[in-house]
Amino acid sequence: MTEPDHSSTVPYGPPIQQAIAKGDLARMKQLAAETERHLHQVGEVRAALELLKIEIAKLSHRH
């Protein structure tokens, strides 16, 4: 699993709205790419959490 990039902010809300309002194509493309990366990372976290819950349940039944 990759480490999250702590140097950037989550690209949603105001940054996206501002780029759209300004018609800043380069910024919109940049934000789209950042958002895709963020969504990919979130998906990995969700999958890892589900695996963790399964393992917790298995171990809990043994104790």
C-alpha positions as CSV (number, residue, x, y, z in Angstrom):
1,M,0.0,0.0,0.0
2,T,1.3,3.5,-0.8
3,E,1.9,6.2,1.7
4,P,-0.5,9.1,1.4
5,D,1.0,12.4,0.3
6,H,0.7,14.6,3.4
7,S,2.0,17.7,1.6
8,S,-1.2,18.2,-0.4
9,T,-4.8,18.8,0.6
10,V,-7.7,16.7,-0.4
11,P,-8.8,18.2,-3.8
12,Y,-12.5,18.8,-3.3
13,G,-15.0,21.6,-2.7
14,P,-13.6,25.1,-3.0
15,P,-10.5,24.3,-5.1
16,I,-12.6,22.5,-7.7
17,Q,-15.4,25.1,-7.7
18,Q,-12.8,27.9,-8.0
19,A,-11.0,26.3,-10.9
20,I,-14.4,25.8,-12.7
21,A,-15.5,29.3,-12.0
22,K,-12.2,30.7,-13.4
23,G,-12.3,28.4,-16.4
24,D,-8.7,27.4,-15.5
25,L,-8.3,24.3,-17.7
26,A,-4.8,23.5,-16.4
27,R,-5.9,23.7,-12.8
28,M,-9.0,21.6,-13.6
29,K,-6.9,18.9,-15.1
30,Q,-4.5,19.0,-12.2
31,L,-7.3,18.7,-9.7
32,A,-8.9,15.9,-11.7
33,A,-5.6,14.0,-11.5
34,E,-5.2,14.7,-7.8
35,T,-8.8,13.6,-7.1
36,E,-8.3,10.4,-9.0
37,R,-5.2,9.6,-6.9
38,H,-7.1,10.4,-3.7
39,L,-10.0,8.2,-4.6
40,H,-7.6,5.4,-5.4
41,Q,-6.0,5.8,-2.0
42,V,-9.4,5.9,-0.3
43,G,-10.3,2.7,-2.0
44,E,-7.2,1.0,-0.8
45,V,-7.9,2.1,2.8
46,R,-11.5,0.8,2.6
47,A,-10.3,-2.6,1.4
48,A,-7.6,-2.7,4.1
49,L,-10.2,-1.8,6.7
50,E,-12.5,-4.6,5.6
51,L,-9.7,-7.1,5.8
52,L,-8.8,-5.8,9.2
53,K,-12.4,-6.2,10.4
54,I,-12.5,-9.8,9.1
55,E,-9.4,-10.7,10.9
56,I,-10.7,-9.1,14.1
57,A,-13.8,-11.1,13.9
58,K,-11.9,-14.3,13.4
59,L,-9.7,-13.7,16.4
60,S,-12.6,-12.5,18.5
61,H,-14.4,-15.8,18.1
62,R,-11.3,-17.7,19.4
63,H,-11.1,-15.7,22.6
